[in-house]
Amino acid sequence: MQKEKKRLSKSAKAAQKLLSESKMLASAKAAMNVGQEFKSSVVTPRVNTTANKPRPEKKKG
């Protein structure tokens, strides 16, 4: 006689779901990055383009 398979617990089901989702995400990211190894990195411009101003001198005493 065959043994009946045990049902997975809620935590085991959640872990299995997370694992399958992470595998799908990893494969999707790998598919997106194909051919981008030799692509030059784009330099993002700084948000603040004004010059840094020195701090004002504070009166002491």
Residue pairs with C-beta under 8 A, 6 or more apart in sequence:
8 16
